[in-house]
Amino acid sequence: MDGEEAPPGALNLADYAPAGARTVDCFRRIRKIGEGTYGEVFEAMDIITGERAALKKIKLDDGKEGFPRQILREIKLLKKLDHENIIRLKEIVVQHMEQEDQYYMEQLLKGLHYCHVNNVLHRDIKGANLLISGGGKLLKLADFGLARPFTRDGSFTNHVITLWYRPPELLLGATNYAEAVDIWSVGCIFAEFLLRKPLFPGRTEQEQLSKIFELCGFPNEENWPGVSKLPLYKTIHPTTPTKRRLRDIFHNFDSHAVDLIDRMLILNPTELYDTLIATAKSMITFISTQKLQGEQH
């Protein structure tokens, strides 16, 4: 396989959380100790280390975008100051934005479905091609530079879709493919929404396959009939556990959201699309109506 550099940037989550930020679920609130114009302050305990901390919950104005300027200034100053008699900014924690994530996923799935019923494959779904407008309420699928009409018996190039979001059949050399390639990319995006980092950040095609197989299991004729006939199948070797363990890394998330990701990241593209079509209506209904518990911090 040719060596291919990793994409320069994944989904930009700067509007959601600092890179590597923990969630507020890592703390147990003990009592409320104060309230001001921009938020409430709680005494809290880190459930992992047992360390006590002051947890400040920021009030966000639904009519405005982003954090209040005063809060950003406070964060900047506290990161700069370091003195025993001045409170220290330990870290910034965020809420699991699952409800908002699902709202965006609903729109992405609807837009993609419209493409597919009109026989159009996007072939480059990634964070950089998802535009948010309407005050953060409207998602639009953009950049159709690699899109093309398709037929079931068509043969197309497999050098499409940014590496981190490319499905295994393309990495194994398939040229006859359909809607499932886009659905795999959407599954990677949804996983990235939840994890706040790319799910399969491979640097080369070989490494990309290894990362996929590590979580989704190694493909064989039993779980993916016909896979052994793909051009590059004989070049791969199982160097990681073959058992599927994708759900293990999402054990702290809503089970319905995890079910959706699990269905989108099935190795066998035929099974993936058939399964998704059979359950699409119920999944869209779930995404539209599910109200996850949580507060904005």
N, C-alpha and C positions, 0 to 999 in steps of 0.2 A: 504494500500500500504506500501511496505517496505521503511524505511528511507534510502535514498542513498545520500552520500556526493556529493557535486558539484565537477566537474572535477578540478584538481589542476591548470590547465592552459588552457586558450582559445587561439584563434589565436594570434600568436605573431606579433604585429604590430610595434615592435620597429624600424623596418626599414622604417616605414612610418611617425610616429609621436609619440611624448611623450604621455603618458597616459593622457587623458583628454584634450589634446591640442585643442584650437579653430582653426578655419580656417582663412585664410587671408580675406575671405569674410566679416569678422567682422570689417574690416577697410576700410575707404574710402581714397584713395590716394589724396593728395592735390597738391603736386609738388615734382619734383625730386630735391634733395639737394646735391647729391654727388655720385661718382662712383669710385670704386677701383678694384684691381686685382680679388677679390673674390665676388664682388657683387655691387649692387646699393643701395642707401639709399634714401628713400622718406619721406617727411613729410606726416603724415597720421592722421586720426581721428577715434577713436573707435566709431562705429555707435550706440553702445548701451549706453555707458557712456558719449560720447562727449569729452573724454580725448584725448589730442594731444600726438603723439608718433612719434619716428623715426622708420621707418619700413625698415629693411635691407633685400633685396632680394638676396639670395645666388645663385651664378652661380655654376651649377654642370657640371662636365665634363662627357659627355656621354660615354667616353672611360674608365672611372674609376668607381668603385663602392663606394658608401657612400659619406659622407661629406669630404671636404678638411680637413686635419689634423689641419691646422692653425685656421680654423673656430671652430672646436671642442675645441681647446685650448682657443680661445677667449671666448667661451661660458662658459667654466669651470672657467676661471678667473673672468669674470663678475658676475657669480653667487656667487663667494666668496667675492668680494669687495663690500663694502657698505659705501659710503661717499658722502656727499652733493656735492662735486666737481668732482665726477666721475659718468659718465653715468650709469644708473641702467638697468640691463636686466630685463624687466618686465615679458616677457613670450616669448615662441616660438610658432609661428603660422605656419600652414601648408596649402598647397593647397589641395582642394578636388581632390584626385587622381582617379577620375571616369574613365578616359580613360584607365589608366593602369589597374584598377580593372576589367574593361570590357574585356581587353585583356586576363587577367588571367581566367576570367569566361568562355570565349570562349574555352580556352584550357581544363578547368575542365569539361565543358559540353561535349566536343568532346571525352575526355577520358572516361567519365562515359557512354556516349552513346555506345562506343565500348564495354564496359563491359556488358551493358544490352542486346545488340544484340547478344552477345555470352552467354546469360543467366547466367550472374554472378552478384550477388548483393555484393556491397562493405561492407555495414553495419557498417562503422566507419569513415565516412567522417567528418573531423574536420581540423582546421588549422595545427595542429601538423603533420598531414598526407599529407600535401601538400608541396612538396619540390620544391624549386626554384633553377634552375641552368642556365647555359649558360649566365652568366653575368646578371642575373635577367630577362631573356627573356623567359625561358622555365619552365613551370609548369608540375610537374609529380605527379600523384596520387600514394601514397605509402601505406604500411602496409595493406596487405591483410589477416591479421591474423584472422579476423572475416568474411571474404568473403566466399561465398558459391554458388554453382550452384542452380538455382531455376526453379520451374515449376509453372504454374498458379494455380494448385490445391494442391500445397505443403503446409505443415504445419511446421513452424519453431519456434525457441525460440524467445521471444520478449525481452530477456535480452541482447540486442545488441545496438550499437550506443551510444556514450558518451551523457550523460544526456542533455546537453545544445542544442544538435543537434538532439535529438530523436523526432520523429513525434508523434502526439497525438494518432494515432491508436495503436502504441506499448505501450504507457503509459496507454492505456485503456485495455490492455490485448490481443490484436489481435495476432493471430499466423499464419493467412493466409494473406500474404502480398507480394508485388512485388516491382517494380522499384520505386514507389512513395516514399518509405522510404528514398532512397538515394537522391531523388530530394528535399525533405523537408530539408535535411541536407545542401544541396547546397544553398538553399534559405537562411538558417541561416548564412551561410558563406558569401554570397554576402551582406546581411544586415550588417554583422559585418565589412566587408570591408568599407562600406560607413559610418557607425556610429563610427567606431574605438572602438567599445566595443561590447560585446555579446548582442544579441537581447533578448534571454530568459535565463538569468543566474540563474536558479532555484537551490536550495540546496537539495531539495527532489523531488520525483516524483510528489507528490501532489502540491508542490509549482511550479514545472515546468508546470503542467497543468494549474494552475491559471494564470501564466504569459502568456501562449499561448492564453487562452480564453480571457484575458483582451484586447489583441490586435486583435485577429482573430475572436472573438465572441464565444458565448457558443454553443456547438453542439446540434442539435436536429434532429428529423426525416425529417424536412423540408430541412435543409441545408446539411444534411449528412444521407441519407437513410440507415437504418441498424445499425446506431450507438448505438441505445438503446439495441441491442443484444450483444454488446461487454461485456466481463466478468466484467469489473470494472466500467461500465457506471453508475450504480446505486449508486456508492460510491461517486460520485462527485455532487457538488451543486453549482449553480451559485452565487458567492459572489461578482462578479464584473459586470460592464455593459456588456450586451450581444451583443451590436452593434459592428460590425466589424469596427475597426478604425486603422488598420495597416498603411494605407497610410498617416495618419495624422502626423506620426513621421518622414516621409520622404518628407515633403512639400518643403524643400529647395534643393532637388536633381532633377536630370534630370528625366523627366516624363517617358521616355522609360525604364530607369533603374528601376524605381519604379514599372512600369507595370510588369517587369520580376519578381521582388521579390514578388509582389502580387499574381502572377500566381503560384509561387513555394510554397507559404505558404497558400494554400487552405486546409481547414480542411478535406474535403471529399477526400480520396486518389484516388478514382476512377475518380472523376471530375478533380482532380489535374493532373493525368497522361494523361487523354484524352485531356484536354485543352493544356497541354504542347506539346503533340505529334502533335496536329493540328497546333500549332504556332511555332514549333521548328525551322523550316527553316527560317522564317522571323526574329525570335529573334537572331539566330546565325548570320544572315546577318547584323542585326543592330549592334550587338556587334563588328563585324569585321570592320564595315565601319564608325560607328558613331564617329565623331570628336568633342569632347566637348571642349569648349573654356576654356582657363585657362593657367596660367604660373606657372612654378615651383619656389617655394619660399623656 
